[in-house]
């Protein structure tokens, strides 16, 4: 990138997206930088173009762009009279976030719910005092309630509906603080 102000701004943006991505737990720093370059490009870029802009190897871009495509942050496009693959950044963030929430976070939340249900079923068959059973049941119910509320929030988000915090705070969630076990 050269010394023109807009090119400097693009560099700042690419580096900033890289830093944000590095802490996301979803994308690497390089993937964030690649997205940043593509997002501020006014036309689709080839792997060579991206590699040159970031001063990295074409093979490194190729490897990292696959994950961006998988997350629907980047798409491959055809450029007339070119035999190379070209790429452009997504601009419909609502759709990207809907898919990301559904694919990554909702799956995890549903795993928590399933684990609570399975643990509850397993605990019923064992020997425990009434106090132990109440404690475990209370903890599982509170966690399940929280996870179900988050799941409902993700579903509302995916449908484009408002997420109302008061509806995400069922009474059982309060029991985490009230019936917590033992001293800390």
Secondary structure, DSSP 4 states (H G I P E B T S, - for coil): --SSHHHHHHHHHHHHHHHHHHTTSSS-HHHHHHHHHHHT-SS-EEHHHHHHHHTS-HHHHHHHHHHHHHTTSEEEE--TT--S-EEEE---HHHHHHHHIIIIIIHHHHHHHHHHHHHHHHHHTS---HHHHHHHHHHHHHHHHHHHHHHHHHHHHHHT----GGGG--HHHHHHHHS--S--
